[in-house]
Amino acid sequence: MKITQTFFAMLVLGFIFLNVSAEEQKGNLTVIVKGLRNDKGSVFSALYNSEKDFLTKKVFAYKIANIQNGSARMEFSDLPYGIYAIACFHDENNNRKFDKGAFSIPLEGYGFSNDAKVVMAPPSFKDASLNINTQAKEIIITVRY
């Protein structure tokens, strides 16, 4: 009987420890967007947590930030540890759309995590990916026009 009670107590403590560990496996991501050509409009940032959904309307989370002195800052809180990628754009006219012209040429500034390059097509999820594996992480994205 004593062995069963001890085993049960250890099992309960194990579950409590697992729950505490799982709760601690979240981090905050600060995104600083620089290189904005003016303070008009806002910056829209979309956070993706899957390669399949990258650059689609199925975002994991998004933020809209005001611009001050050519930069914007936003916080994504309580992110489960894992791999993410960010796409952002300077929504100069505040229509919440990434405006494009002829041949889909961007009319507004844009950027990606890791400052992933655009060469004839948007970057891949892998090129823009970042690992959230600490309680606090900060990245800088430079906008291109």
N, C-alpha and C positions, 0 to 999 in steps of 0.2 A: 504494500500500500504506500509506503514511504517513497519507494522508487517511482511509482506512478505520479505522486504529487510533485516530486522533484522534476520529473520529465515534463509534466504539464506546466509547471512554473517556468522552466527553461524555454518551452515552446512559446508561451505567452510573451516572454521577454524577447525572444527572437522576432516575433511578429511586430512588437513595438519598435524594436531596432530597425527592422526593414522599413516600416512606415516612416520613421524619422529620416532614414537615409534617402528614401524616395522623395520626401519633401525637400530635402536639401539639394537635390539634383536639379536646381533651377538657377538660372542666371539672368542678369540684366544686360542689355546691349544698348550702348549709347552710339548713335550714328550722327556724325558731323558731316554736313554737306558743304563743300567749299567750291569756289570758282564761279559762283552765280554772277551773271553780268549786271544785275540790278536787284533792287529790293521789291520789285513789283510781284504781285501774286503770292504764291506759296510753293513749298516743296512737298511733293507727294512721294512717299516711300512705301513700297510693297515688300513684305517679308515672306519668303517662300521656304517651305520645309521639305519639298520633294522635287526631284528632277522632272517628274511627269507634269507637275503643275507650273513649273517655272515659266514666267512671262505669260501666264494665262490669267483669267479673271478669278481663279481659285487661289486667293492669297491666304496665307496663314494668319497674317495680321498686317495692318497698315497704319500709317501715321501721316498727318498733314501738319506741316510746321510753317510758321512765319519766318520771314527772312530779315536778318539784320546785318548790315555791313557786308553783304555778299556771302553770307553763310547762314545755315539753318542747323538746328540741333533737335534731335528727337530721341526718346527713350522707349525701348521695348522692354517691358518688365515681366518677370516670372516665366521666362522661356525654358521649357524643358531642355536639358542638355541634348545637343544633337547638331546636325549639319543644316545650315541655312544659307540662303542667298538673298541679296537685296537688289532691287531695281528702283531707281528714283528718277523723277523728272521735275524740272522747273516749270510749274504751271503758271506762266506769266499772266494769263488772262483769267485765271481762277475758274475755268469751266470743268475742272476735274477730268479732263481728257488729255492724252498725250497727242498733241496736234502734229499732223504730218502733212506734207505737201505732195507734189507730183512724185511719182515713183517711190512713195512712202518715205521720202526724205524728211527727217525730223525738223520741225519748226521751233521746237523748244529744247532746252538743254536737258541732258540725261546723264545718268551714271549708274555704275554697278559696284557692288562690294568687290574688294580686291582691285578696284579700278580696272576691272576686266575690260579688255579691248574689244572694240567692234570692228571686225574686218569682213566687210561684205554681208554680214549677218550679226545678230546679237550674240553675245557670248553664251557659252554653255553654262549649265548649272554648276558643273565641276569647276570651271574657270572662275566663277563668281562666288564659290562656296566658302563658308567660314564655319569654324567649329566653336560652338558655345559649350565650353567645358569648365568655366570658372564662374564665380558669382557675379563678376563684373567684367565687361569687355567694352572697349571703345574702338571704333573704326572711323576712318575718314574716307569719304567718297568725293572725288573731284568731278565736277560736271563738265561735260563737253557740249559744244554747240556746233 
